[in-house]
């Protein structure tokens, strides 16, 4: 079972001695045999290897980004340890800690990729960016200076635009509620961005059209036709209903609903107000 990090501080996770190879073999055999003691044996193996998880998670703290804590990294690594315990074969892999290191490391890396950013990006892009960073570091040592974009692209056999695009991935999202300047908390970044969700002229025009359409519906259609048309086109809720849903509410088949809608639309097209709306549509 996973350690409860809320009730067990990190120090407690490492407060268990390293198991001897003989103890590991015995616990693995108990776990493989199943029965009532299998879960306890698995928990013991996990508990006595948590110091390895904590040690590896600590190494990844700097690259994890500001959105993940050490506890998050330990949780990722614990999942890798669990997989290692379930797959470990003492006859083939030697010590559990040696075998589990790869699984723990991979789990932490995957966790960082999946949750280390406000906006996630695909794993393959993370891998390409890691390759780019390694190549850039090697060229910096060789040239005794940071390489240019063209030099880095040539070393990777990539297009320069690919290099620039991957480098841009390092810029993580920022909160719109962050202060614009550290010494001024009243102005936020979001205050400088126009909000196009509410444009008064558009809202007023849409409201007028909605009211006029309601008048047209009442003048041209029967009450039943109005209910069906308004429900199908989401006139009142903003969400279109399916033919099946409308039919179920009216107690008719979906085909009958389709026929009523077709007849109602034919009536509406003849109304002067509807024709005026259509005349305003772009060609």
C-alpha positions in Angstrom: 0.0 0.0 0.0 1.1 3.6 -0.6 2.6 5.5 2.4 0.3 8.2 3.8 2.4 11.3 3.4 0.0 13.4 5.5 0.4 11.3 8.6 4.0 10.0 8.0 6.6 12.7 7.5 9.4 12.1 5.0 11.8 11.3 7.8 9.6 8.4 8.9 9.7 7.0 5.4 13.4 6.5 5.6 13.5 5.2 9.1 13.7 1.5 8.1 16.9 -0.5 7.7 18.0 -2.0 4.4 16.9 -5.6 4.0 19.5 -8.3 3.4 19.4 -10.3 0.1 18.2 -13.3 2.1 15.3 -11.3 3.6 14.3 -10.0 0.2 14.3 -13.5 -1.3 12.1 -14.8 1.6 9.6 -11.9 1.3 9.4 -12.3 -2.4 8.7 -16.0 -2.0 6.0 -15.2 0.6 4.4 -12.7 -1.8 4.5 -15.0 -4.8 2.9 -17.8 -2.7 -0.2 -15.6 -2.1 -2.4 -16.2 0.9 -3.0 -14.0 3.9 0.7 -13.0 4.4 1.3 -11.9 0.8 0.1 -8.3 1.3 2.2 -7.9 4.5 5.3 -9.2 2.7 4.8 -6.7 -0.2 4.3 -3.8 2.2 7.5 -4.7 4.0 9.5 -4.7 0.8 8.0 -1.3 -0.1 8.5 0.2 3.4 12.2 -0.9 3.6 13.0 0.6 0.2 11.3 3.9 0.6 14.7 5.5 1.5 15.7 4.8 -2.1 12.6 6.5 -3.4 13.2 9.6 -1.3 16.9 9.7 -2.4 16.0 9.6 -6.1 13.1 12.0 -5.7 15.4 14.5 -4.0 17.7 14.5 -7.1 14.7 15.5 -9.3 13.6 18.5 -7.2 15.4 21.1 -9.3 14.0 19.9 -12.6 10.5 19.3 -11.3 9.4 22.9 -11.6 7.5 25.1 -9.2 4.2 23.1 -9.4 5.5 19.9 -7.8 6.7 19.3 -4.2 9.1 16.7 -2.9 6.0 14.8 -1.6 4.7 14.7 -5.2 7.9 13.3 -6.5 8.0 10.7 -3.7 4.4 9.6 -4.6 5.5 9.2 -8.3 8.5 7.2 -7.2 6.5 5.0 -4.9 4.4 3.9 -7.8 7.5 2.9 -9.6 8.7 1.0 -6.6 5.4 -0.9 -6.4 5.8 -2.0 -10.0 9.4 -3.1 -9.3 8.4 -5.2 -6.3 5.7 -6.9 -8.3 8.1 -7.7 -11.2 11.2 -8.4 -9.2 12.8 -11.9 -9.6 15.8 -12.4 -7.3 17.2 -15.2 -9.5 17.6 -12.8 -12.4 18.0 -9.3 -11.0 20.1 -9.5 -7.9 19.2 -6.9 -5.3 15.8 -5.3 -5.3 17.2 -1.8 -4.9 19.3 -2.1 -8.0 16.4 -3.4 -10.0 14.0 -0.8 -8.6 16.1 2.2 -9.4 15.2 2.2 -13.0 11.5 1.8 -12.3 11.5 4.6 -9.7 13.4 7.0 -11.9 11.1 6.4 -14.8 8.0 6.8 -12.7 9.3 10.2 -11.4 10.2 11.4 -14.8 6.8 10.4 -16.2 5.1 12.1 -13.3 7.0 15.3 -13.9 6.1 15.2 -17.6 2.5 14.6 -16.8 1.9 17.0 -13.9 5.0 19.3 -13.7 3.5 22.0 -15.9 0.2 23.9 -15.8 -0.2 23.0 -19.5 1.0 19.5 -20.3 2.8 18.6 -23.5 3.3 15.2 -25.2 6.0 12.9 -23.8 7.9 12.7 -27.1 8.4 16.5 -27.1 9.8 16.3 -23.6 12.2 13.6 -24.8 13.3 15.7 -27.8 13.8 18.7 -25.6 15.9 16.7 -23.2 18.1 15.6 -26.2 18.3 19.2 -27.3 19.5 20.3 -23.8 22.2 17.6 -23.7 23.5 18.5 -27.1 23.5 22.2 -26.2 25.5 21.4 -23.1 28.0 19.3 -25.1 28.5 22.1 -27.7 28.9 24.7 -25.0 31.9 22.6 -23.6 33.3 22.1 -27.1 33.0 25.7 -28.3 33.6 27.3 -24.9 30.5 29.4 -25.4 26.8 28.7 -25.9 26.1 27.5 -29.5 24.0 29.5 -31.9 20.6 28.2 -33.0 22.1 27.3 -36.4 25.0 25.4 -34.8 22.6 23.5 -32.5 20.3 22.7 -35.4 23.2 21.4 -37.4 24.4 19.2 -34.6 21.0 17.7 -34.1 20.3 17.5 -37.9 17.1 19.4 -37.2 15.4 22.4 -38.8 16.3 25.7 -37.0 12.6 26.3 -36.5 12.3 23.0 -34.7 15.1 24.1 -32.3 13.3 27.4 -31.6 9.9 25.8 -31.1 11.3 23.2 -28.6 13.2 25.9 -26.7 9.9 27.8 -26.3 8.5 24.9 -24.4 10.6 25.9 -21.3 8.3 29.0 -20.9 5.6 27.7 -18.6 2.2 29.4 -18.2 1.9 32.3 -15.7 -1.1 33.1 -13.6 -3.3 36.0 -14.8 -3.7 36.9 -11.1 0.1 37.4 -10.6 1.0 41.1 -9.8 2.3 43.0 -12.7 5.2 44.4 -10.6 6.5 42.9 -7.3 6.1 46.3 -5.5 2.5 46.8 -6.7 -0.2 44.2 -5.8 -3.2 46.2 -7.1 -2.5 45.6 -10.9 -2.5 42.0 -12.2 -1.4 40.6 -15.5 -4.9 39.8 -16.4 -5.8 43.5 -16.2 -3.8 44.2 -19.4 -5.7 41.6 -21.4 -8.9 42.6 -23.2 -11.9 40.5 -22.3 -13.8 39.8 -25.5 -16.3 37.6 -23.8 -18.5 40.6 -23.1 -18.9 43.2 -25.8 -21.9 45.5 -24.9 -23.0 46.2 -28.5 -23.0 42.5 -29.4 -24.9 41.6 -26.2 -27.5 44.2 -26.8 -28.0 43.2 -30.5 -28.2 39.5 -29.6 -30.8 40.3 -26.9 -32.9 42.3 -29.4 -32.7 39.5 -31.9 -33.7 36.9 -29.3 -36.8 38.9 -28.3 -37.8 39.4 -32.0 -37.4 35.8 -32.8 -39.5 34.9 -29.8 -42.3 37.2 -31.1 -42.0 35.6 -34.6 -42.2 32.1 -33.1 -45.4 33.0 -31.2 -46.9 34.6 -34.3 -46.2 31.8 -36.7 -46.2 28.5 -34.8 -48.5 26.5 -32.6 -47.6 26.0 -29.0 -46.4 22.5 -29.7 -44.3 23.6 -32.6 -42.8 26.3 -30.5 -41.9 23.8 -27.7 -40.2 21.5 -30.2 -38.3 24.2 -32.1 -37.2 26.0 -29.0 -36.0 22.7 -27.4 -34.3 21.4 -30.5 -32.4 24.6 -31.2 -31.6 25.4 -27.6 -33.5 28.7 -27.8 -34.0 28.9 -24.0 -31.0 26.9 -22.7 -28.3 27.5 -25.2 -27.9 23.7 -25.7 -29.4 21.9 -28.6 -31.5 18.8 -27.7 -31.5 15.7 -29.8 -34.4 14.5 -31.8 -34.7 11.5 -29.5 -34.8 13.8 -26.4 -37.4 16.1 -27.9 -39.5 13.1 -29.0 -39.4 11.6 -25.5 -40.5 14.9 -23.9 -43.4 15.2 -26.4 -44.3 11.6 -26.5 -43.7 11.1 -30.3 -41.0 9.5 -32.4 -37.8 11.2 -33.6 -39.1 11.1 -37.2 -42.3 12.9 -36.1 -40.1 15.6 -34.4 -38.1 16.0 -37.6 -41.3 16.5 -39.6 -42.6 19.1 -37.2 -39.3 21.0 -37.3 -39.2 20.9 -41.1 -42.8 22.3 -41.3 -42.1 24.9 -38.7 -39.0 26.2 -40.4 -40.9 26.4 -43.7 -43.5 28.7 -42.0 -40.7 30.8 -40.4 -38.9 31.4 -43.6 -41.9 33.2 -45.0 -42.0 35.8 -42.2 -40.6 39.2 -43.1 -38.5 39.4 -39.9 -36.8 36.1 -40.7 -36.2 37.2 -44.3 -34.6 40.4 -42.9 -32.2 38.3 -40.7 -31.2 36.2 -43.7 -30.6 39.3 -45.8 -28.1 40.5 -43.1 -26.1 37.2 -43.3 -22.8 37.4 -45.2 -22.9 36.0 -48.7 
